[in-house]
Amino acid sequence: MEHRPRTRQYALNHFQAALVPSKWRKIAVLVLCVALWCGAMMFHFGTMRWAFCAMIALCGAWAWREPTHFISQIFVQQQDVRLQINRQTVEARLLSGSLVSRYVCCLRWQCGKRVIWQWILPDMLSENDFRRVRVWAKWGQY
């Protein structure tokens, strides 16, 4: 009996990835707001101090909220890519200029006449799906 090693084959041209909102993004917003608040308290006095603190609080609250156009799923089949944005599926094309690294993907999508920038952090997908998206974005384009 011949023994063949098992190999896993993942098709780069056919997969689906479901995204969830990132917790890392919220932690980063909180850390940056606290650092800005400390700077405002140390270096500004009087009315400017409270004006800066109010602006930091407003910016932090705006950044904390979930984006209005959240891409919840990516569907890839052969050359066709579809994104699910707010329960609506649209055709998309990945443009050049996307940043793909080990820790983050910043994807630039062309959806009709619009261009959408999407940041994908590792906690938004399972480990395997994040790896698939990274590999597809870097090498799976024809």
N, C-alpha and C positions, 0 to 999 in steps of 0.2 A: 504494500500500500504506500502510495507516494504522499508525502506530507508537503502541503503548500502553506506558506505563511499567510495568515489572514491580513488583508489590506483593506483599509477603509477608503472608499472613493467618494469624494464629495463633489458634486457637480457645481461648478462655479456659476453656471449659466441658468440654474434653476433652484431658487430657495426663497424663503419668506422669513422675515424677522419682525417681531413685535416689540415695540419700544415702550418704555414706561418713563415717567418724569424722573429726572436725576436728583438724588439726595446730595450728591457732591456739589452741585451747582448752588443749592441753598446754603450749604455750609460755607462755600467760598464767598457768597454774598454777605453772610453774617460776619465773617472774619474781616472782610474789607470794610464794611460799615463800622465795625468796632475800631479798626485802625484809623479810619478817617475821623471818627468821633474823638478819639484820644488826641489826634493831631490838632483838631479844632480847639479842644479844651486846653492844650498846652500852649499854643502859639497865638491864639486870638483872645480878645477881651471885649467885654461890653456887648453891644448890639450885634457886632459881627460874629461873635462866638455863638449866640443863640440863632442867628440867621443861618450860619453854616450847619449847626446841629439840626435845624428844621429841614434844610435841604438834604442833608445826609439821610434823615429819617424818611423823607418822601422818596428819595431815590432808592433806598433800601426796600421800602414797601413795594415800589413799582417793579424792582428786579426780583423780588421774592415770589410774586404771582406767577402762575403758569402762563406760558405764551399762548396767545389767542389762536395761532395757527400751528398746533402741535402735530408733527408727523407721527402717527401711531403705528403704522406698519409700512414695510417695504416689501414689495413683491417683485421678484426677478424671474423672468422666463425668457430664455434665449436672449434676444436683443431688446425685448420689451421690459420696461421698468415702470411700475405703478406705485404711487405713494398714496396712502390713506391719510388725508388731512381733514380733521373735524368730520368724520364719518362720510367723507366724499372721496372717491377714488379718482386720481388724475394721472395721466401719463406723464412721465418725466424722463429726462436724459441727464446723466452726470456730466458736468462740464469740466474742462481742464481748469486748473487753479485750485482744486480741492486739496486739502491738507490731510494726509493719512500718516499717522504715526502709531507707535505702539500703545500710547496712552490715550489718544483722542483722535477722532475723525471730524474734520470740518468739511462737509460735503456741499458742493455748489450744484444745485439742481436747476434745470431749465424746465419749467412747467408752462407750456404755451408761450405767452409773451412775458411771463414773470420769471425772475431768478430768485430762488430761495436758498439761503445759507442755513445749513443745519449742523449743529454741534452734536456729536454722539460721544458720550462719555462711557467708560466701561460699565458703570452701574446701571445703564439704561437697557442693557441686553444681557442675555446669558453669556457666559464666557465663549461658548462655541459660536453663537450667533455674532458676537462682536468680532471674533476672528474671521468668520465668513465674510462679513461686511467689509472688514479691512482688506482682506485678500482680494475680494471682488473689485473693490474700488481701486486698488493699486494695480492688479494684474488681469482682472477678468474683462476689461474693456477691449473691444475689437477695433 
